[in-house]
Structures are given as structure tokens and as C-alpha cells.
Amino acid sequence: MLAEEYGYQVSPRPAAETPGVREQVEQQRKTASRLQWSGTAFALVVVAVMGAMLKTPSIVLAVAGAVLLGTASGYVWNVRMKPTQLLRLLETSRWQVWPCRLEEVEGKVLERRLVLLAPDRSVAAVFRGQVPHRVWMEMTDGRGVLWIAGDLRFPAVAAVPGGEPLWNITPEKASQRPQGPTGSDIAFDALVSEARSAVVWNMWS
């Protein structure tokens, strides 16, 4: 594991065993379910209004059928498969502590770039994801330490130290990756020291 090679801390047990993590996954499932059914209800109301205006039952039935089919497929993915995959990843991966920086992505409002940094300040891996607004605002100058669960080559999970909140991240293409900073940086050295400090795992004792 690259984090261990760099001397960064890795949790002794799977990420899913962190207090509150399973509850977050369940909350995401419930939120997705509510959004799914709310969207479906709204779409069916629109279809009903269209039917009253057009007075063409065949078209209305066809559109309603499409809406229900979309709801079924969306429900299977967002409420069943996606949370299950997330939980499986957390159950089979340990948290890795990474010094990192967050950056805005041009043309994206909610999406951020998450750059994981090696001890020499070079770029170890780059991800994209919808970083919670609170996390974005609280990371001074966009730099800090985050926990990462998963293989750095594939979609993974990021979290604030302690495991909450957590969010999904996806690897960015190599051609899109920014260059790492150079030179000495006392603030960054402090982040590396924090990532290597065993004190972050006091929660497990």
C-alpha cells in the first residue's frame, strides 16, 4: 500500500468499523430513496397535467410507463446497488491518512479535485468528487489531512479524520492531473507529520 510506503498511517481495522460510518451509508440510502420517490411523484403529476391538456391517453400512458421504468431502474441503482457497493468497499478497505489539497474544477460548481501528496510534495494520486461544502470551507488554503479508503487506482471514499462526513471520489485521468508544488513548505511538512502520527488512531484503542 502506497500510504504505508510513505510512512503514512493506515487504520488497524476496516473503515466500516469506524463509529458512525455504517449509519452514514444507511442515511445516504434513505436520502436517495426519498429523492427517487419525490422525483417520480413530480414527474407523474406533470404527466397527468399533460394528459388533461392533450387528451391523448395513449401518449400519456406511454410517458407514464417510461417514468415508472426510469424510477425502477433508478431505485435499483441509487437505493440498492450503490449503497451496497459503498459499504462493501468500506468493509474491505482500511483508512489511509493522506496530506492533500482541494482545488476547484473549472466549469464545475460542486465538484472538486482532491490531490493526494507524497512526502516530497509530488502528486501521488488525483481524484474528483462532490466534496461536502463544510469540508471545502474548513480546509484552510485548501490544504489538510483526509482519510481515504480503497485502491488509489479505482473509485474510493474520502472522509474527514474521524470518518464523518464521507463522500465518493473517482480517479482523474492522468492527462488532467496538475503538477505538484515544489520547494520547502513548513505548513506542508506539518501535514506530513500529522499523516505519519499514530495519534490519529487513538479512537481505536
Residue, then its C-alpha position, 0 to 999 in steps of 0.5 A: m500500500l502506497a500510504e504505508e510506503y510513505g510512512y503514512q498511517v493506515s487504520p488497524r481495522p476496516a473503515a466500516e468499523t469506524p463509529g458512525v460510518r455504517e449509519q452514514v451509508e444507511q442515511q445516504r440510502k434513505t436520502a436517495s430513496r426519498l429523492q427517487w420517490s419525490g422525483t417520480a411523484f413530480a414527474l407523474v403529476v406533470v404527466a397527468v397535467m399533460g394528459a388533461m391538456l392533450k387528451t391523448p391517453s395513449i401518449v400519456l400512458a406511454v410517458a407514464g410507463a417510461v417514468l415508472l421504468g426510469t424510477a425502477s431502474g433508478y431505485v435499483w441503482n441509487v437505493r440498492m446497488k450503490p449503497t451496497q457497493l459503498l459499504r462493501l468497499l468500506e468493509t474491505s478497505r482500511w483508512q489511509v491518512w493522506p496530506c492533500r489539497l482541494e482545488e476547484v474544477e473549472g466549469k464545475v460548481l460542486e465538484r472538486r479535485l482532491v490531490l493526494l501528496a507524497p512526502d516530497r510534495s509530488v502528486a501521488a494520486v488525483f481524484r474528483g468528487q462532490v466534496p461536502h461544502r463544510v469540508w471545502m470551507e474548513m480546509t484552510d488554503g485548501r490544504g489538510v489531512l483526509w482519510i481515504a479508503g480503497d485502491l488509489r487506482f479505482p473509485a474510493v471514499a474520502a472522509v474527514p479524520g474521524g470518518e464523518p462526513l464521507w463522500n465518493i471520489t473517482p480517479e482523474k485521468a492522468s492527462q488532467r492531473p496538475q503538477g505538484p508544488t515544489g520547494s520547502d513548505i513548513a505548513f506542508d511538512a506539518l501535514v506530513s507529520e500529522a499523516r505519519s502520527a499514530v495519534v490519529w488512531n487513538m479512537w481505536s484503542 
